[in-house]
Amino acid sequence: MTITAPPSWFVDADFDVDAFRALTSRTTHHSDVPTAIAIERNIPIYDGRAMRDIARDPERRKAFIGELAWALGQGPGTVAFKRGLTDDENRLAEATEIFQQIIADQHAAGRPVGDHFAKPGSNDRVWNSHEKLAQRSPEVFVAYYSADVIALGCEAWLGPHYQISAQVNRVNPGGTAQVPHRDYHVGFYTAEQMERFPRHVHLMSQTLSLQGGVAHTDMPIESGPTMLLPFSQLFPAGFIASYRDEFREVFAERMVQLPLERGDVVFFNPALFHGAGANVTTDFERMANLLQVSSAFGRTMETMNPDITTLAAYPYLAGIDDERTRENVIAAACEGYAFPTNLDSDPPIGGLAPASQADIVRQAVTDRWTVDQLRAALEARNDRRAGLT
């Protein structure tokens, strides 16, 4: 018997919009999420106040984490917690005040803050709000991140030893909606760049990070809470499909928005089609702290300094005429990925990501830089990534 293996690359048949429409027509059943107190617009809703007891009972904790993992992976791809953070236990109001002050300081300094998926001016960002909150008020930071809701959601999708980063997003009155997209990692490439990754990498990407959001204001529908398309994370070719008009039309037809109250928490699979909604109000600023949580496993075994290998290899690159051979060396010697970086000093203005080390080396080869010129460019990049410029 001959067994035909599925292709390692996405082909035309993978972009069946009718199959996508059928997939996103599924229904979330309470029997699959028995701890939920409600299901609204296919999204399981949990009582944040019940999480303290669940988190401290080993058997209930294990069962509940399994329930969340199913919901985020094989279920609707998103869950919400009512009253996940409070003023009394988590000092939510104080954290909100700190974030508002940081935004005010950014405006006073005239600092441009780029955004990956929204038009300039639609919103205000606080990049690395996680670290900035800890620096400005460690007491508030400790209270904020002591929330069981945050820990349970992160562990359910990523297991223990996850690493949290976060960015505040304040969508201003009149702020336009984001285009529907999938998220970090593969989602931060253009469609053409995505096509260079084999099928299994697209599937793997969604298990490397988790998206979350803590509501720091109420979020009525007119303020534009995040648009979500339940079950869309199950479409294998979705990273590329999210750029295609016919799939965006399905998103516009089927997406849901969940009105939130201050302190509510939402988590969703990064492969879920989503986007911030339009704030159609004239006087309401919608603000959330967006949790970008990473798996412990996306790291090298050894501490690396790619500047060393890059500068050592660079003098020989100009002598390599074959482009493919040159790219092989660049891939081995340089960082091809732009992240992690400091998005205050190295923002994604004009694109989804800043220039990577490999991008700088390609420019150096094309423009015939000297080693000293390349070293200066890498040092300037390191300064930007460290927030020193």
C-alpha positions in Angstrom: 0.0 0.0 0.0 1.3 3.4 -1.0 1.0 6.2 1.6 0.9 9.7 0.3 2.3 12.2 2.8 0.7 15.6 3.1 2.8 18.3 1.4 5.3 20.1 3.6 4.2 23.4 2.2 0.8 25.0 1.9 -0.8 24.6 -1.5 -3.8 26.1 -3.2 -6.2 23.5 -1.8 -5.3 24.6 1.8 -6.9 28.0 1.2 -10.5 26.8 1.0 -12.6 29.6 2.2 -15.7 27.5 2.4 -13.9 25.1 4.8 -12.8 28.1 6.8 -16.4 29.3 7.0 -17.6 25.8 8.1 -14.9 25.6 10.7 -15.8 29.0 12.2 -19.5 27.9 12.3 -18.8 25.5 15.2 -20.5 25.9 18.6 -19.0 25.9 22.1 -20.9 23.4 24.3 -21.1 23.7 28.1 -20.2 20.0 28.5 -16.7 20.9 27.1 -16.2 23.8 29.5 -18.1 22.7 32.7 -16.4 25.2 35.0 -17.6 28.2 32.8 -20.5 30.2 34.4 -21.7 31.2 30.9 -20.9 30.9 27.2 -21.3 34.2 25.4 -20.8 34.4 21.6 -19.0 31.1 21.8 -16.6 32.3 24.4 -16.5 30.5 27.8 -16.8 32.9 30.7 -15.3 32.1 34.1 -15.8 33.7 37.5 -12.4 35.2 38.5 -13.4 35.1 42.1 -13.6 31.3 42.1 -10.0 31.0 40.9 -8.3 31.3 44.3 -9.8 28.1 45.6 -9.3 26.2 42.3 -5.7 27.3 42.1 -4.9 26.0 45.6 -6.5 22.5 45.2 -4.1 20.3 43.2 -6.7 18.1 41.6 -9.1 20.9 40.8 -6.2 23.0 39.4 -5.0 20.2 37.2 -8.5 19.6 35.8 -9.2 23.3 35.3 -5.9 23.8 33.5 -6.8 20.9 31.2 -10.2 22.5 30.5 -8.5 25.9 29.6 -6.0 24.1 27.4 -8.7 22.4 25.4 -10.6 25.7 25.0 -7.6 27.6 23.8 -6.4 24.8 21.5 -9.2 22.6 20.2 -12.1 24.7 21.3 -13.1 28.3 20.5 -9.5 29.5 21.0 -10.4 32.1 23.6 -11.7 32.4 27.2 -12.7 35.2 29.5 -12.7 35.8 33.2 -15.0 38.2 35.0 -13.5 40.1 37.8 -10.0 38.6 37.2 -8.2 41.5 38.8 -9.6 43.8 41.5 -8.6 47.1 43.2 -8.3 45.5 46.6 -6.2 42.5 45.9 -4.4 43.5 42.7 -4.3 47.3 43.0 -5.8 47.6 39.5 -6.7 51.3 39.9 -3.1 52.2 40.9 -1.7 50.2 38.0 -4.0 52.1 35.6 -2.9 55.4 37.0 0.8 54.5 36.5 0.1 53.5 32.9 -1.8 56.7 32.2 1.2 58.7 33.6 3.6 56.8 31.4 1.5 57.7 28.3 1.4 61.3 29.4 5.2 61.3 29.9 5.6 59.9 26.4 3.5 62.7 24.9 5.4 65.3 26.8 8.7 63.9 25.5 7.3 63.9 21.9 8.4 60.2 21.6 6.9 58.4 18.6 5.4 55.0 19.5 4.8 52.7 16.6 2.2 49.9 16.3 2.2 46.7 14.5 -1.3 46.6 13.1 -3.0 50.0 13.7 -2.7 53.3 11.9 -0.5 55.9 13.6 -2.4 58.1 16.0 -5.2 55.6 16.5 -3.8 54.5 19.8 -1.1 55.0 22.5 1.2 52.2 23.4 3.3 51.6 26.5 5.9 49.1 25.3 7.2 46.8 28.0 4.6 47.8 30.5 5.6 44.8 32.5 9.1 46.1 33.4 8.0 49.7 33.6 5.3 48.9 36.2 7.9 47.0 38.3 10.3 49.9 38.1 7.8 52.6 39.0 6.0 50.7 41.8 7.3 47.2 42.7 4.5 46.9 45.3 1.8 47.4 42.7 3.6 45.0 40.3 3.6 42.3 42.9 -0.1 42.7 43.7 -1.0 42.9 40.0 0.8 39.7 39.0 -0.2 37.8 42.1 -3.6 37.2 40.3 -4.4 33.5 40.0 -6.3 34.2 36.8 -3.1 35.3 35.0 -1.1 32.3 36.3 -3.7 29.8 35.4 -4.2 31.1 31.9 -0.5 31.2 31.2 0.2 27.7 32.6 -2.7 26.2 30.8 -1.3 27.0 27.4 2.5 27.2 28.0 3.1 25.0 31.0 5.3 26.2 33.9 8.3 28.5 33.5 6.5 30.8 31.0 7.8 34.4 30.6 5.5 37.4 30.6 5.9 40.5 28.7 3.2 43.1 28.3 2.2 46.3 26.4 -0.5 48.7 27.3 -2.7 49.7 24.4 -5.0 52.7 24.8 -7.3 53.2 21.9 -8.4 56.8 21.6 -11.8 58.2 20.6 -12.1 57.8 16.8 -9.4 55.2 16.8 -9.7 52.9 13.8 -9.9 49.1 13.9 -6.8 46.9 13.4 -6.8 44.7 10.3 -7.6 41.1 11.3 -4.5 39.1 11.8 -2.8 36.3 13.7 0.0 37.1 16.1 3.5 36.5 17.3 5.6 34.7 16.1 4.8 33.8 12.4 2.1 36.5 12.4 4.8 39.2 12.5 6.0 38.4 9.0 4.5 39.5 5.6 2.6 36.9 3.7 5.6 36.4 1.3 7.9 35.8 4.3 5.5 33.4 5.9 5.5 31.2 2.8 9.2 30.4 3.4 8.3 28.5 6.5 7.1 24.8 6.2 3.6 23.8 7.3 4.7 22.4 10.6 6.3 25.7 11.7 3.0 27.5 11.2 1.3 24.9 13.4 4.1 25.1 16.0 4.0 28.8 16.2 0.7 29.0 18.1 2.1 26.8 20.9 5.0 29.2 21.6 3.1 32.1 22.9 -0.2 33.2 24.5 -2.1 36.4 24.1 -4.0 37.9 27.0 -5.5 41.2 28.0 -6.5 42.9 31.3 -9.2 45.5 30.9 -8.2 48.7 32.7 -11.4 50.5 31.7 -14.9 49.2 30.9 -15.1 48.2 27.3 -18.6 48.7 25.8 -19.0 47.6 22.2 -18.9 51.1 20.9 -15.4 51.5 22.4 -14.1 48.7 20.2 -13.1 45.7 22.4 -11.0 43.1 20.5 -12.7 41.4 17.6 -12.3 37.6 17.8 -13.3 34.8 15.4 -13.8 31.7 17.5 -12.3 28.4 16.1 -10.3 30.2 13.5 -7.1 29.1 15.1 -7.9 25.6 13.9 -7.4 26.5 10.2 -3.9 25.3 9.4 -3.1 27.9 6.7 -4.5 30.8 8.7 -1.3 32.8 9.0 -1.1 33.4 5.3 -4.9 33.3 4.8 -5.3 36.3 7.2 -3.8 38.5 4.5 -6.4 37.3 1.9 -9.5 39.4 1.2 -11.9 36.4 1.1 -10.9 35.3 4.5 -11.1 38.9 5.9 -14.6 39.0 4.5 -15.5 35.9 6.6 -13.9 37.6 9.6 -16.0 40.7 9.1 -19.2 38.5 8.8 -18.5 36.2 11.8 -16.2 38.0 14.3 -17.6 38.6 17.8 -16.8 41.3 20.4 -17.2 40.7 24.1 -18.1 43.8 26.1 -15.8 43.9 29.2 -15.7 45.5 32.6 -12.7 46.9 34.3 -10.7 44.0 35.8 -12.0 41.4 33.3 -9.3 39.2 31.7 -9.3 37.6 28.2 -6.9 35.0 26.9 -6.7 33.8 23.3 -4.6 31.5 21.1 -2.2 33.7 19.0 -3.4 31.9 15.9 -7.0 33.1 16.4 -8.0 35.7 13.8 -8.4 38.9 15.8 -7.9 42.7 15.8 -8.7 45.6 18.0 -12.1 47.1 17.3 -12.8 50.7 16.2 -13.5 53.2 19.1 -16.5 55.0 17.6 -17.0 57.1 20.7 -16.0 60.8 20.9 -14.9 60.9 24.5 -13.9 57.4 25.8 -10.4 56.0 25.9 -10.3 52.2 26.0 -7.3 50.8 27.7 -6.0 47.3 28.2 -2.7 45.7 29.3 -1.9 43.2 26.6 -0.1 40.2 27.9 2.4 38.6 25.5 3.5 35.4 27.2 6.2 33.2 25.8 7.1 29.5 26.2 10.2 28.7 28.1 11.4 26.5 25.2 12.1 29.0 22.5 15.7 29.6 23.5 19.2 28.4 22.7 20.9 26.0 25.1 24.1 28.1 25.3 24.5 31.9 25.9 25.3 33.3 22.4 26.8 36.5 21.1 26.1 36.6 17.4 28.1 39.8 17.0 31.2 37.7 17.4 30.3 35.2 14.6 28.9 38.0 12.4 32.0 40.1 12.5 34.3 37.1 12.1 32.5 35.9 9.0 31.7 39.3 7.4 35.1 39.9 5.6 34.6 36.6 3.7 31.0 37.3 2.6 31.8 39.9 -0.1 34.0 37.2 -1.8 31.1 34.8 -2.1 29.5 35.3 -5.5 26.7 32.7 -5.1 23.8 34.3 -3.3 22.5 31.0 -1.9 25.9 30.2 -0.4 26.1 33.7 1.1 22.7 33.3 2.6 23.7 30.0 4.2 26.6 31.7 6.0 24.4 34.7 7.1 21.8 32.2 8.5 24.5 30.4 10.5 26.4 33.5 11.8 23.6 36.1 12.3 20.4 36.6 14.1 17.7 36.4 11.5 14.8 37.4 13.9 14.3 40.9 15.0 13.0 40.0 18.5 13.4 40.4 21.4 14.1 44.1 21.4 13.2 47.4 23.2 10.2 48.7 21.3 10.6 52.2 22.7 14.0 52.8 21.1 13.7 50.2 18.3 10.0 50.5 17.3 8.3 48.8 14.4 7.5 52.0 12.6 6.8 51.4 8.9 6.5 47.6 9.3 5.8 44.7 11.6 9.4 44.4 13.0 12.6 46.4 13.1 15.6 45.3 11.0 17.2 42.1 12.2 21.0 41.6 12.4 20.9 39.6 9.2 19.1 42.4 7.5 21.9 44.8 8.5 24.6 42.4 7.2 22.8 42.1 3.9 22.8 45.9 3.6 26.5 45.9 4.5 27.4 43.4 1.8 25.3 45.3 -0.8 26.8 48.7 0.1 30.3 47.3 0.6 30.7 48.5 4.2 34.0 48.0 6.0 34.2 45.8 9.1 34.4 49.0 11.2 31.2 50.3 9.6 29.4 47.1 10.3 30.7 47.0 13.8 29.3 50.5 14.4 25.9 49.6 12.9 25.7 46.5 15.2 26.7 48.5 18.2 24.0 51.1 17.4 21.5 48.2 17.0 22.5 46.8 20.4 22.1 50.2 22.0 18.5 50.5 20.5 17.7 47.0 21.7 19.0 47.8 25.2 17.1 51.1 25.3 20.2 53.2 25.4 19.2 55.5 22.5 
